[in-house]
Amino acid sequence: MKILLTGAAGFVGSHAAERLLALGHQVVGLDNFDPYYDPAIKRRNVEAARAKYPQAYELIEGDFGAPALLDKVLGAGCDAVIHLAAQAGVRPSLEDPLKYERVNVTNLLRLLEALRQHGPRKLVAASSSSVYGNVTPAPFREDAPCAQPQSPYGASKRAGEIYLGTYARLYGINTVVVRPFTVYGPRQRPDMAIAAFARKILLGEELTLFGDGSSARDYTFVEDIVAGLVGALEAEIGFGIYNLGGDRPVELRELVAALEAATGKRARVKHAPMQAGDVERTCADLTRARRDLGYAPKVSLEEGLRRTVAWVKEELAREGA
């Protein structure tokens, strides 16, 4: 297939592009290289795929919310869209909620309008486990109301889900929405916990842990998330929402101990109060994803951390640290 992939230079997007290309698909990557974190990191993310698949991978620098660009790209024809681009980050969304609404809701509507006009009628879109908030009983099921997200980021992703369902039903856009749970692995954004913690431990710097260490996340290795995206792409579904998780919550204190084992170094830790917008626990019910997408996470936390720490060491060596 010819696939439009938004957010193609990001953490998950760059891994997804490589997997799609390896499967024989043609990829048109779209990314605006937003300075939320250093755009040079994103440019490095796409170098290998562009060099390996020069005929099958086209990278376009631009905003997925730009109507003229969408008309041009979708007007040229493609078979499916995988939409990963978003304004990410829970805590920053408290500081600039209007930006999150503009990117994650208004720009999504512009993309949906372009799909309505030009096609294709196959869409895989990434939401977030942040939609569940603190009131959803664990394990989180996709049919939970998700009416009380803890952050503007979570609220913007839930609003996007509702619009995705509306357009799927009104205009026959076959849409699979996935809710990734705390993705980690090589190329992880520098503001995300595991890569940041590994770096600090390796450098002997102090970690700040928010809360008493009992908060828990369903950490999911990026390779498993990409497998879920491929399963969603191949599924014949009119509209559906699916969790993509790692299959077990890990407490923060347990994560630090596992990182100590992976790095071979002791962590220097200080504690701070829980941050506004953070949730206490995430835990994915994978029943639907197993049944409909063939989703089955394969990478254990120990193996995922080993691979992530190896990548962090490579980055530190490249930086001369």
Backbone bond lengths (Angstrom), bond angles and torsions (degrees), N, CA, C in turn:
res aa  C-N    CA-C-N  psi(-1)  N-CA   C-N-CA  omega(-1)  CA-C   N-CA-C  phi
1 M - - - 1.462 - - 1.518 110.85 -
2 K 1.300 115.52 158.72 1.457 122.18 168.64 1.528 106.37 -98.37
3 I 1.337 116.10 120.56 1.465 121.52 -170.56 1.522 109.87 -122.29
4 L 1.326 116.52 128.68 1.454 121.84 169.64 1.523 107.67 -86.34
5 L 1.327 116.59 122.51 1.458 122.67 -178.31 1.520 108.42 -117.84
6 T 1.339 117.48 109.96 1.465 120.33 177.45 1.529 109.07 -86.76
7 G 1.331 115.82 150.29 1.462 119.60 -175.67 1.519 111.60 69.96
8 A 1.325 116.93 31.55 1.459 122.03 -169.61 1.527 113.53 -68.20
9 A 1.326 117.86 -22.46 1.461 120.35 -177.20 1.521 112.62 -96.35
10 G 1.312 117.29 -0.89 1.454 120.83 -179.53 1.515 112.56 -78.28
11 F 1.318 114.76 -174.38 1.465 122.55 -178.08 1.531 111.25 -57.66
12 V 1.329 116.72 -64.36 1.463 119.78 -179.13 1.527 110.73 -71.28
13 G 1.326 116.61 -39.27 1.459 120.70 -176.30 1.515 113.34 -59.81
14 S 1.326 117.83 -40.47 1.465 119.91 -178.77 1.525 110.93 -68.47
15 H 1.321 116.94 -37.00 1.472 119.83 175.82 1.531 110.52 -67.92
16 A 1.332 116.50 -40.29 1.462 120.20 179.23 1.520 110.80 -63.10
17 A 1.334 117.07 -42.01 1.462 120.35 179.44 1.521 110.76 -59.13
18 E 1.324 116.63 -45.61 1.461 120.13 -179.14 1.526 111.71 -62.31
19 R 1.332 116.57 -40.10 1.460 119.81 -179.84 1.524 111.33 -67.94
20 L 1.317 117.18 -43.40 1.473 120.93 179.31 1.522 111.15 -62.83
21 L 1.318 116.64 -41.73 1.462 120.73 179.15 1.533 110.51 -65.25
22 A 1.333 116.70 -40.48 1.459 120.30 178.75 1.522 111.71 -64.31
23 L 1.337 116.75 -27.93 1.461 121.25 178.15 1.526 112.37 -80.98
24 G 1.332 116.48 -4.10 1.456 120.20 176.88 1.504 115.57 97.76
25 H 1.324 117.65 6.73 1.460 120.65 178.19 1.528 110.76 -81.08
26 Q 1.321 115.51 158.19 1.463 122.15 170.49 1.519 107.02 -95.61
27 V 1.326 117.06 133.05 1.464 121.41 -175.50 1.523 110.08 -119.59
28 V 1.328 114.94 129.24 1.458 122.10 167.83 1.521 106.39 -106.60
29 G 1.312 116.69 105.86 1.461 121.35 -177.97 1.515 110.67 -89.48
30 L 1.323 115.89 137.45 1.464 122.00 178.59 1.522 108.66 -126.24
31 D 1.314 117.42 126.07 1.466 121.23 179.68 1.523 108.59 -154.06
32 N 1.334 116.58 139.41 1.459 119.52 179.62 1.528 112.76 -97.72
33 F 1.362 117.18 2.42 1.458 122.25 178.10 1.538 111.04 50.58
34 D 1.316 113.59 49.88 1.470 121.01 -179.74 1.533 110.59 -58.23
35 P 1.342 119.07 138.83 1.461 121.09 -177.49 1.524 114.23 -80.94
36 Y 1.338 118.40 21.84 1.472 120.74 172.33 1.531 109.64 -51.30
37 Y 1.340 115.95 -39.53 1.459 120.89 164.06 1.522 107.28 -137.95
38 D 1.312 117.88 170.10 1.467 123.81 -169.03 1.534 111.73 -50.94
39 P 1.333 118.73 115.61 1.468 120.34 178.48 1.526 113.69 -59.37
40 A 1.326 117.54 -23.52 1.469 120.00 178.38 1.524 110.96 -62.13
41 I 1.331 116.82 -32.09 1.466 120.69 177.12 1.521 109.47 -63.59
42 K 1.325 116.67 -43.79 1.461 120.43 -179.38 1.524 111.27 -66.48
43 R 1.320 116.64 -35.95 1.466 119.10 178.95 1.539 110.28 -65.89
44 R 1.320 116.69 -36.93 1.467 119.08 175.21 1.521 111.02 -66.21
45 N 1.346 117.02 -33.40 1.459 120.79 -178.41 1.529 113.06 -58.01
46 V 1.330 116.42 -32.11 1.471 119.68 -172.89 1.527 113.49 -98.87
47 E 1.332 117.37 -4.78 1.464 120.01 -172.99 1.525 112.18 -60.27
48 A 1.329 117.43 -47.82 1.467 120.28 -173.96 1.526 111.36 -64.71
49 A 1.324 116.99 -44.42 1.464 120.41 -178.45 1.526 110.97 -65.51
50 R 1.305 117.64 -40.00 1.462 120.37 -179.77 1.534 110.90 -66.75
51 A 1.334 116.08 -36.04 1.462 119.34 179.22 1.525 111.58 -72.97
52 K 1.333 117.18 -35.94 1.464 121.02 -175.98 1.520 112.57 -79.59
53 Y 1.339 116.33 -32.75 1.473 120.56 -175.58 1.534 110.77 -125.62
54 P 1.333 118.07 60.00 1.468 119.17 -173.59 1.528 113.97 -64.22
55 Q 1.329 117.47 -27.14 1.467 120.16 -178.99 1.526 112.17 -86.79
56 A 1.328 116.90 -25.60 1.470 120.32 -173.29 1.518 113.15 -100.63
57 Y 1.342 118.24 -9.42 1.468 120.50 -174.03 1.535 109.66 -123.59
58 E 1.305 114.96 114.28 1.464 121.70 174.31 1.517 108.05 -110.25
59 L 1.313 117.50 127.48 1.464 121.82 179.18 1.517 109.16 -111.20
60 I 1.335 115.91 124.26 1.460 122.43 179.90 1.522 108.24 -113.27
61 E 1.316 116.46 128.58 1.461 120.67 177.18 1.524 108.57 -91.83
62 G 1.332 116.51 115.93 1.454 120.88 -178.52 1.507 110.70 175.74
63 D 1.325 115.65 176.08 1.461 123.01 -173.58 1.523 109.74 -98.88
64 F 1.333 116.63 131.75 1.461 119.10 -179.57 1.531 112.36 -68.81
65 G 1.321 117.03 -8.39 1.456 120.51 177.14 1.520 113.74 -99.18
66 A 1.333 117.54 10.13 1.468 121.25 -179.58 1.523 109.33 -90.02
67 P 1.338 119.11 108.81 1.466 120.35 -174.31 1.523 114.26 -56.74
68 A 1.332 118.53 -42.60 1.464 120.09 -178.01 1.524 111.03 -64.02
69 L 1.325 116.69 -39.73 1.458 120.20 178.64 1.527 110.67 -67.12
70 L 1.325 116.79 -41.93 1.466 120.10 178.23 1.522 111.17 -62.74
71 D 1.332 116.05 -41.94 1.470 118.97 178.08 1.532 110.23 -59.05
72 K 1.317 116.25 -41.75 1.466 120.12 -178.16 1.525 110.99 -67.94
73 V 1.342 116.61 -48.20 1.465 120.25 -174.44 1.525 110.87 -70.09
74 L 1.347 116.92 -48.98 1.464 119.37 -178.74 1.524 111.11 -73.59
75 G 1.322 116.58 -30.72 1.460 119.55 177.38 1.521 112.75 -63.81
76 A 1.343 116.27 -25.75 1.464 120.26 177.66 1.524 112.05 -75.56
77 G 1.340 115.86 -12.47 1.458 120.24 175.42 1.511 113.69 94.94
78 C 1.321 115.94 135.14 1.459 122.39 170.43 1.529 107.47 -158.19
79 D 1.314 116.37 166.24 1.463 121.60 -174.50 1.525 113.45 -95.22
80 A 1.332 116.91 -23.52 1.460 120.52 -177.63 1.520 109.04 -161.33
81 V 1.322 114.99 159.45 1.466 121.90 174.95 1.525 108.19 -124.54
82 I 1.319 115.90 131.32 1.461 121.31 168.78 1.522 106.50 -111.85
83 H 1.317 115.89 113.50 1.468 121.59 -172.73 1.521 110.16 -103.70
84 L 1.341 115.25 103.52 1.462 121.33 178.99 1.528 112.52 -111.45
85 A 1.325 117.64 -15.11 1.465 120.39 -176.80 1.520 110.47 -63.73
86 A 1.329 116.42 138.94 1.468 121.68 179.39 1.515 109.13 -168.73
87 Q 1.322 115.16 163.69 1.460 119.86 167.57 1.523 106.21 -88.89
88 A 1.322 116.52 110.89 1.463 121.21 -172.11 1.522 110.70 -97.43
89 G 1.338 114.55 165.74 1.458 120.78 173.63 1.509 113.44 107.45
90 V 1.336 115.87 120.18 1.462 121.19 -179.06 1.520 110.94 -73.36
91 R 1.320 116.77 -55.37 1.470 119.64 -173.74 1.529 112.82 -66.06
92 P 1.325 120.31 -42.06 1.471 119.46 177.52 1.529 112.95 -62.07
93 S 1.333 117.19 -24.63 1.463 119.01 -178.82 1.522 112.23 -68.13
94 L 1.316 117.40 -21.17 1.462 120.12 176.02 1.530 111.19 -71.97
95 E 1.336 115.88 -25.32 1.459 120.60 -177.58 1.522 112.65 -86.98
96 D 1.330 117.76 -29.35 1.462 121.01 -177.12 1.528 110.15 -141.71
97 P 1.327 118.07 64.87 1.469 120.23 -176.08 1.521 113.61 -62.59
98 L 1.332 117.90 -28.66 1.464 119.67 -179.10 1.522 111.78 -66.41
99 K 1.327 116.86 -34.14 1.461 119.39 176.99 1.520 110.31 -64.81
100 Y 1.329 117.02 -38.67 1.462 120.91 -179.96 1.526 111.08 -67.61
101 E 1.311 116.13 -37.77 1.465 119.36 176.44 1.522 110.09 -65.48
102 R 1.323 117.03 -41.84 1.466 120.68 -177.45 1.528 111.30 -65.20
103 V 1.329 116.87 -46.32 1.464 119.85 -176.00 1.522 111.43 -76.43
104 N 1.335 116.50 -49.17 1.469 120.35 -170.12 1.517 114.15 -85.05
105 V 1.330 117.40 -16.13 1.467 119.51 -180.00 1.537 110.68 -117.39
106 T 1.336 117.00 -61.20 1.477 119.65 -176.69 1.529 111.52 -61.47
107 N 1.335 117.03 -46.73 1.466 118.71 -179.97 1.523 111.56 -67.15
108 L 1.325 117.16 -33.62 1.466 119.25 174.81 1.526 110.67 -61.78
109 L 1.317 116.69 -41.39 1.466 119.66 177.43 1.525 111.02 -61.77
110 R 1.315 117.27 -37.96 1.465 120.03 177.50 1.533 110.58 -64.20
111 L 1.318 116.37 -39.83 1.464 119.88 176.63 1.530 110.48 -64.49
112 L 1.318 117.16 -43.35 1.461 120.37 -179.99 1.528 111.40 -64.71
113 E 1.318 116.96 -38.67 1.464 119.70 176.49 1.524 111.08 -62.85
114 A 1.332 116.49 -40.33 1.464 119.57 177.89 1.525 110.88 -66.20
115 L 1.321 117.39 -38.49 1.460 120.59 176.81 1.525 110.79 -64.51
116 R 1.322 115.80 -39.35 1.468 119.46 178.07 1.525 110.96 -60.23
117 Q 1.324 116.20 -39.33 1.462 120.07 -176.80 1.530 113.35 -80.67
118 H 1.321 117.19 -40.31 1.471 120.63 -170.25 1.522 113.58 -110.04
119 G 1.363 118.22 -19.56 1.446 119.43 -167.71 1.519 108.67 81.67
120 P 1.330 117.71 -178.16 1.456 127.32 2.11 1.524 111.76 -76.27
121 R 1.317 116.05 -178.56 1.456 121.51 -179.98 1.520 111.82 -106.28
122 K 1.334 116.25 25.82 1.463 122.03 175.97 1.517 109.12 -129.23
123 L 1.338 116.43 120.95 1.462 122.02 -175.49 1.526 109.85 -137.92
124 V 1.322 115.93 129.83 1.463 122.78 168.32 1.519 106.61 -114.22
125 A 1.323 117.40 124.66 1.466 120.84 -174.67 1.526 110.27 -128.41
126 A 1.323 115.77 136.64 1.460 121.26 -179.98 1.521 110.27 -90.10
127 S 1.324 115.40 125.86 1.458 122.17 169.58 1.532 107.16 -103.54
128 S 1.321 118.67 -134.53 1.463 120.97 -177.26 1.515 110.46 -163.30
129 S 1.314 116.20 150.61 1.470 119.99 172.57 1.520 111.47 -67.66
130 S 1.339 117.49 -12.34 1.471 120.47 178.81 1.525 112.80 -64.63
131 V 1.332 118.14 -15.15 1.466 119.77 179.59 1.527 111.61 -65.74
132 Y 1.332 118.36 -21.30 1.469 120.62 -172.98 1.525 113.65 -76.81
133 G 1.327 118.09 -26.66 1.451 120.14 179.17 1.518 112.33 66.78
134 N 1.340 115.35 -155.99 1.467 121.38 -176.75 1.524 113.59 -103.15
135 V 1.326 117.77 -3.98 1.475 119.15 -172.70 1.524 112.52 -102.59
136 T 1.317 118.97 -6.25 1.457 121.59 -178.58 1.521 109.67 -79.66
137 P 1.340 118.76 127.65 1.472 119.92 178.00 1.526 110.98 -65.09
138 A 1.326 116.02 141.89 1.462 121.29 177.63 1.531 109.89 -89.44
139 P 1.343 117.27 146.13 1.459 127.31 -4.29 1.518 111.76 -72.10
140 F 1.328 116.45 147.81 1.468 122.15 -175.38 1.523 110.50 -71.22
141 R 1.324 116.06 124.56 1.458 122.00 175.72 1.522 109.86 -102.88
142 E 1.314 116.15 147.91 1.464 121.12 -175.90 1.518 113.24 -64.71
143 D 1.332 117.52 -21.56 1.466 119.33 -179.77 1.528 112.69 -88.48
144 A 1.338 118.10 8.21 1.465 121.01 173.54 1.529 109.70 -64.66
145 P 1.342 117.91 149.84 1.471 120.09 -176.46 1.528 114.65 -60.98
146 C 1.331 117.82 -33.04 1.479 121.58 -178.81 1.526 110.90 51.82
147 A 1.323 115.22 44.19 1.462 120.24 -175.89 1.521 112.94 -95.72
148 Q 1.350 118.48 -4.52 1.456 120.00 -176.85 1.527 112.14 -135.11
149 P 1.334 118.00 62.85 1.465 118.74 173.65 1.527 110.26 -59.69
150 Q 1.342 115.46 153.03 1.458 120.72 -175.37 1.524 113.58 -87.45
151 S 1.323 118.17 -9.80 1.462 120.79 -173.09 1.518 110.19 -143.70
152 P 1.332 117.54 157.46 1.468 119.73 172.31 1.521 112.29 -57.09
153 Y 1.336 117.54 -33.69 1.466 119.27 176.47 1.525 110.35 -59.99
154 G 1.341 116.71 -51.18 1.459 120.03 179.32 1.514 112.31 -60.77
155 A 1.331 116.70 -39.27 1.468 120.23 179.01 1.526 110.95 -65.49
156 S 1.332 116.79 -38.73 1.471 119.58 -179.81 1.526 110.72 -66.87
157 K 1.322 117.14 -36.93 1.464 119.49 179.35 1.532 110.87 -71.94
158 R 1.309 117.54 -34.41 1.475 119.65 176.86 1.527 110.15 -68.75
159 A 1.324 117.43 -40.87 1.465 120.01 176.06 1.524 110.57 -60.17
160 G 1.332 116.36 -40.53 1.452 120.02 177.85 1.517 111.90 -61.58
161 E 1.324 117.45 -40.08 1.465 120.82 177.53 1.528 111.47 -58.91
162 I 1.315 115.63 -42.49 1.469 119.68 -178.21 1.528 110.29 -64.14
163 Y 1.336 116.85 -43.77 1.466 119.72 177.24 1.528 111.14 -63.90
164 L 1.310 117.59 -38.85 1.464 120.79 178.77 1.527 110.61 -60.65
165 G 1.331 116.40 -42.42 1.457 119.56 177.60 1.513 112.47 -65.73
166 T 1.316 116.40 -39.45 1.467 120.84 179.88 1.525 110.94 -62.31
167 Y 1.324 116.96 -47.44 1.464 120.40 -179.12 1.531 111.47 -68.97
168 A 1.323 116.58 -34.32 1.464 118.92 177.06 1.522 110.73 -59.95
169 R 1.331 116.33 -43.54 1.467 120.46 -176.98 1.528 112.04 -76.69
170 L 1.332 116.89 -38.20 1.463 119.74 -177.25 1.526 112.69 -72.82
171 Y 1.335 116.37 -38.92 1.461 119.52 -167.50 1.529 113.46 -121.61
172 G 1.322 116.74 9.76 1.456 119.24 175.18 1.514 114.28 66.04
173 I 1.334 116.58 32.44 1.462 120.07 175.34 1.527 107.67 -86.94
174 N 1.320 117.33 109.92 1.466 121.03 -179.71 1.523 108.68 -67.29
175 T 1.328 116.40 112.47 1.460 121.39 -166.91 1.519 111.08 -126.45
176 V 1.315 115.41 127.62 1.458 122.01 171.64 1.524 107.68 -115.33
177 V 1.331 116.37 120.39 1.460 122.51 176.78 1.522 108.08 -101.30
178 V 1.316 116.97 128.86 1.460 120.11 177.02 1.519 109.43 -112.84
179 R 1.329 114.84 143.43 1.466 121.68 177.31 1.522 108.92 -112.67
180 P 1.336 118.64 92.34 1.465 120.64 178.73 1.529 110.94 -69.36
181 F 1.325 115.39 145.28 1.458 122.62 178.33 1.526 109.40 -110.72
182 T 1.338 117.19 111.64 1.469 125.97 170.89 1.529 111.97 38.36
183 V 1.305 115.52 74.77 1.461 121.78 -176.78 1.531 109.62 -78.41
184 Y 1.334 115.45 140.07 1.469 120.01 176.60 1.523 109.04 -143.23
185 G 1.324 115.41 168.46 1.455 120.95 179.05 1.517 110.76 140.63
186 P 1.338 117.57 -178.07 1.467 120.77 177.17 1.532 111.72 -54.34
187 R 1.329 115.78 139.95 1.473 125.45 -176.76 1.524 112.90 77.61
188 Q 1.313 118.13 10.21 1.462 120.49 178.63 1.527 110.16 -56.56
189 R 1.340 115.32 142.88 1.460 119.50 178.70 1.530 110.32 -54.94
190 P 1.331 117.73 143.00 1.466 120.04 -176.20 1.524 114.09 -65.38
191 D 1.332 118.11 -18.18 1.463 119.97 179.83 1.529 112.63 -87.43
192 M 1.336 118.28 -5.20 1.460 121.28 -176.59 1.527 110.49 -88.15
193 A 1.337 115.88 149.68 1.458 121.48 -163.02 1.518 114.76 -61.11
194 I 1.325 118.81 -51.23 1.465 119.25 -168.62 1.514 111.82 -63.35
195 A 1.328 118.21 -49.94 1.464 119.99 179.60 1.529 110.85 -63.64
196 A 1.334 116.48 -40.69 1.464 120.23 179.79 1.526 111.09 -65.16
197 F 1.328 117.12 -42.32 1.463 120.97 179.21 1.528 110.72 -65.13
198 A 1.342 116.52 -44.53 1.465 119.87 -179.54 1.527 110.50 -59.63
199 R 1.315 115.84 -43.32 1.465 120.29 179.55 1.524 110.56 -60.32
200 K 1.327 116.74 -47.16 1.464 120.40 -177.91 1.532 111.56 -64.75
201 I 1.331 116.72 -41.14 1.462 119.44 179.05 1.519 110.39 -62.73
202 L 1.329 117.01 -45.54 1.467 120.94 -179.38 1.523 111.83 -63.38
203 L 1.337 116.64 -33.02 1.470 120.87 -179.70 1.522 112.89 -89.00
204 G 1.333 116.86 -2.97 1.461 120.12 -178.91 1.511 114.07 75.20
205 E 1.322 116.55 19.80 1.459 120.56 -179.55 1.525 111.12 -90.91
206 E 1.320 115.98 161.05 1.460 122.00 -175.72 1.528 111.38 -79.00
207 L 1.337 116.23 138.48 1.463 122.11 173.89 1.514 109.66 -95.94
208 T 1.322 116.70 141.72 1.455 121.49 170.68 1.524 108.27 -104.99
209 L 1.332 116.13 118.33 1.460 121.70 177.69 1.515 108.69 -105.39
210 F 1.319 116.38 126.37 1.456 120.69 -179.05 1.528 109.43 -89.41
211 G 1.333 115.81 125.83 1.460 121.28 -176.12 1.517 110.73 91.82
212 D 1.344 115.30 -170.25 1.468 120.14 -175.26 1.525 113.43 -91.86
213 G 1.333 117.11 7.00 1.456 120.46 179.38 1.510 114.19 95.23
214 S 1.342 116.87 -2.04 1.469 119.79 -177.81 1.524 113.24 -92.18
215 S 1.338 117.86 -9.92 1.464 119.01 176.11 1.525 108.40 -62.35
216 A 1.339 116.56 149.10 1.463 119.96 -172.51 1.520 110.87 -135.61
217 R 1.332 115.52 147.56 1.455 122.21 178.48 1.527 109.33 -132.33
218 D 1.323 114.22 148.31 1.461 121.95 175.28 1.529 106.91 -90.45
219 Y 1.330 116.09 80.86 1.466 121.42 -175.26 1.526 110.43 -68.13
220 T 1.348 116.43 135.92 1.457 121.76 -174.45 1.519 109.26 -131.89
221 F 1.339 115.96 124.34 1.466 120.16 -178.71 1.520 109.63 -70.96
222 V 1.312 116.16 142.43 1.466 122.07 -172.70 1.528 112.04 -57.99
223 E 1.319 117.95 -34.57 1.469 121.05 179.36 1.531 110.91 -60.60
224 D 1.331 116.91 -37.72 1.460 120.47 178.16 1.523 111.44 -70.74
225 I 1.320 117.35 -38.01 1.467 120.19 176.41 1.522 110.53 -61.12
226 V 1.325 116.91 -43.81 1.471 120.60 179.98 1.523 109.97 -63.60
227 A 1.321 118.36 -38.83 1.468 120.82 176.21 1.528 110.34 -61.07
228 G 1.325 116.47 -38.11 1.464 119.68 176.29 1.510 112.77 -65.90
229 L 1.328 117.31 -38.04 1.459 120.74 177.25 1.526 111.00 -64.42
230 V 1.315 116.79 -40.78 1.466 120.34 178.17 1.524 110.21 -65.41
231 G 1.343 116.64 -41.45 1.461 119.74 176.12 1.515 111.86 -60.74
232 A 1.333 116.84 -39.73 1.466 121.02 178.07 1.523 110.98 -66.18
233 L 1.322 116.47 -38.75 1.465 120.96 179.13 1.524 110.86 -63.00
234 E 1.311 117.17 -37.55 1.462 121.73 -175.29 1.517 113.16 -86.69
235 A 1.329 118.38 -13.73 1.465 121.37 -177.02 1.529 111.24 -76.13
236 E 1.313 116.07 145.65 1.463 121.88 175.77 1.525 108.40 -99.27
237 I 1.327 115.94 92.44 1.461 121.95 -173.54 1.519 108.53 -135.64
238 G 1.333 117.81 132.01 1.460 120.85 176.31 1.510 112.00 -67.96
239 F 1.336 115.83 -51.13 1.461 121.53 173.07 1.516 107.98 -157.64
240 G 1.322 116.07 133.94 1.456 120.21 177.70 1.513 110.86 -160.67
241 I 1.334 115.47 151.76 1.463 122.80 177.33 1.523 107.39 -118.28
242 Y 1.345 116.45 134.47 1.457 120.45 -173.16 1.530 111.09 -139.14
243 N 1.326 115.70 134.80 1.453 121.89 171.80 1.518 110.30 -75.49
244 L 1.325 116.38 139.95 1.460 122.63 169.16 1.522 107.45 -124.34
245 G 1.327 116.05 100.41 1.457 120.97 -175.93 1.512 111.83 -126.57
246 G 1.338 114.39 179.06 1.458 120.36 -178.54 1.506 114.06 -93.46
247 D 1.316 117.17 -4.64 1.467 124.80 172.24 1.514 115.38 87.19
248 R 1.338 118.85 3.27 1.468 118.85 171.04 1.519 109.96 -163.10
249 P 1.342 117.16 134.66 1.462 119.80 176.40 1.532 110.42 -72.90
250 V 1.320 115.70 144.74 1.460 122.45 179.52 1.523 107.74 -124.02
251 E 1.338 116.64 124.04 1.461 119.54 178.25 1.529 110.37 -68.38
252 L 1.327 115.49 152.78 1.458 121.40 -176.84 1.523 111.14 -58.46
253 R 1.335 116.95 -42.16 1.466 119.40 179.55 1.540 111.24 -64.79
254 E 1.337 116.52 -34.99 1.462 120.71 176.72 1.529 110.76 -67.62
255 L 1.330 116.58 -38.73 1.461 120.61 178.14 1.521 110.62 -61.62
256 V 1.326 117.14 -44.62 1.462 120.16 -179.58 1.524 110.35 -62.25
257 A 1.320 117.28 -42.21 1.465 120.39 178.12 1.528 110.96 -62.10
258 A 1.324 117.03 -40.32 1.469 120.97 178.85 1.526 110.91 -66.83
259 L 1.335 116.94 -36.58 1.463 120.06 176.58 1.526 111.34 -68.59
260 E 1.323 116.89 -35.88 1.469 119.47 175.10 1.530 110.32 -60.79
261 A 1.335 116.09 -41.17 1.459 120.01 178.61 1.530 110.97 -66.06
262 A 1.322 116.57 -39.93 1.469 120.54 -177.62 1.529 112.35 -70.95
263 T 1.329 116.62 -33.51 1.467 120.39 -178.70 1.526 112.21 -91.15
264 G 1.335 116.90 -21.16 1.461 120.54 -174.49 1.511 112.92 73.53
265 K 1.342 116.22 20.82 1.463 120.54 -178.61 1.524 110.25 -134.25
266 R 1.330 116.10 151.57 1.457 121.48 176.13 1.528 109.79 -81.09
267 A 1.327 115.86 142.44 1.460 121.33 177.64 1.518 110.58 -89.05
268 R 1.310 114.89 139.24 1.474 120.77 170.59 1.525 106.58 -94.47
269 V 1.342 115.83 120.25 1.461 120.50 -168.48 1.515 111.76 -123.28
270 K 1.336 115.82 137.83 1.459 120.96 165.56 1.523 107.66 -128.39
271 H 1.330 116.26 151.75 1.460 120.99 -177.37 1.525 110.72 -107.15
272 A 1.318 115.82 148.03 1.461 123.46 176.82 1.527 107.71 -138.24
273 P 1.336 117.88 162.31 1.474 119.65 -180.00 1.522 111.53 -63.01
274 M 1.333 115.44 154.33 1.460 120.48 174.47 1.517 109.55 -55.04
275 Q 1.322 116.21 143.92 1.454 122.22 -178.32 1.527 110.82 -87.54
276 A 1.327 115.96 146.38 1.463 120.41 174.95 1.524 109.21 -59.42
277 G 1.321 115.82 138.27 1.458 121.32 178.28 1.513 113.90 94.02
278 D 1.348 117.59 -20.88 1.460 119.89 -179.73 1.526 110.50 -75.51
279 V 1.325 115.91 149.07 1.460 120.80 175.46 1.525 109.01 -100.93
280 E 1.331 116.01 157.98 1.458 120.59 -175.66 1.523 112.15 -79.57
281 R 1.343 117.00 -30.15 1.455 119.39 -173.19 1.527 109.86 -159.41
282 T 1.327 116.70 142.45 1.460 120.65 169.18 1.522 108.26 -127.08
283 C 1.315 115.46 143.95 1.463 120.55 -177.10 1.523 108.15 -159.02
284 A 1.328 117.22 114.30 1.460 121.65 -173.43 1.524 111.71 -89.95
285 D 1.328 115.63 129.98 1.461 121.10 164.69 1.532 106.58 -83.22
286 L 1.313 117.68 119.97 1.464 122.24 -173.91 1.526 113.02 -102.79
287 T 1.330 117.24 11.52 1.464 120.25 -175.46 1.524 111.75 -56.20
288 R 1.319 117.10 -50.27 1.467 120.76 -178.17 1.520 111.72 -64.75
289 A 1.332 116.54 -44.40 1.466 119.89 -177.32 1.523 111.15 -65.03
290 R 1.320 117.34 -37.95 1.469 119.93 177.07 1.527 109.94 -63.23
291 R 1.322 116.04 -44.06 1.464 120.96 -175.05 1.527 112.46 -70.30
292 D 1.336 117.26 -46.76 1.469 120.50 -170.16 1.524 114.22 -96.65
293 L 1.315 117.09 -27.72 1.472 120.05 -176.07 1.525 112.45 -110.73
294 G 1.337 116.93 -5.11 1.463 119.54 -175.01 1.510 112.11 66.25
295 Y 1.326 117.04 27.02 1.459 121.67 -174.33 1.526 110.76 -79.19
296 A 1.323 116.82 131.21 1.459 122.02 177.67 1.523 108.18 -151.89
297 P 1.345 118.39 100.46 1.466 119.72 -179.22 1.526 110.93 -59.84
298 K 1.317 116.02 134.94 1.467 121.29 -173.14 1.525 113.65 -114.85
299 V 1.323 118.19 -22.58 1.465 120.77 -172.44 1.525 109.49 -93.44
300 S 1.331 116.35 116.89 1.459 121.29 179.22 1.522 110.41 -68.37
301 L 1.331 115.94 161.98 1.463 119.98 177.80 1.528 110.16 -59.22
302 E 1.325 117.05 -42.36 1.464 120.72 -177.21 1.526 111.03 -62.48
303 E 1.345 116.47 -45.14 1.462 120.11 179.29 1.523 110.79 -68.37
304 G 1.327 117.19 -41.58 1.459 120.70 179.24 1.520 111.82 -62.12
305 L 1.329 116.65 -41.65 1.464 119.63 178.54 1.525 110.83 -67.63
306 R 1.331 117.13 -38.05 1.467 119.91 177.93 1.523 110.05 -58.52
307 R 1.336 117.04 -45.89 1.466 120.71 -179.18 1.533 111.21 -68.26
308 T 1.316 116.42 -37.64 1.464 119.79 -179.34 1.513 111.10 -68.05
309 V 1.331 117.16 -43.13 1.465 121.18 179.17 1.529 110.00 -63.62
310 A 1.335 117.43 -39.36 1.470 119.94 177.42 1.522 110.67 -60.01
311 W 1.328 116.58 -40.87 1.471 120.62 178.45 1.537 110.85 -66.86
312 V 1.331 117.09 -42.67 1.468 120.14 179.17 1.529 109.82 -60.96
313 K 1.322 117.46 -40.35 1.464 120.23 177.71 1.528 110.72 -61.78
314 E 1.327 117.17 -41.01 1.465 120.74 177.16 1.525 111.01 -61.66
315 E 1.334 116.19 -42.10 1.464 120.10 178.77 1.533 111.64 -64.28
316 L 1.314 116.18 -42.21 1.465 119.19 178.55 1.524 111.15 -64.08
317 A 1.326 116.72 -39.13 1.461 119.75 177.57 1.516 111.23 -65.08
318 R 1.347 116.19 -40.05 1.464 120.15 178.92 1.523 110.46 -62.95
319 E 1.338 116.47 -36.43 1.459 121.68 -179.34 1.532 112.01 -80.06
320 G 1.330 116.40 -10.63 1.455 119.96 -177.17 1.508 113.21 76.57
321 A 1.345 116.37 22.28 1.468 120.20 -178.19 1.512 110.64 -85.18
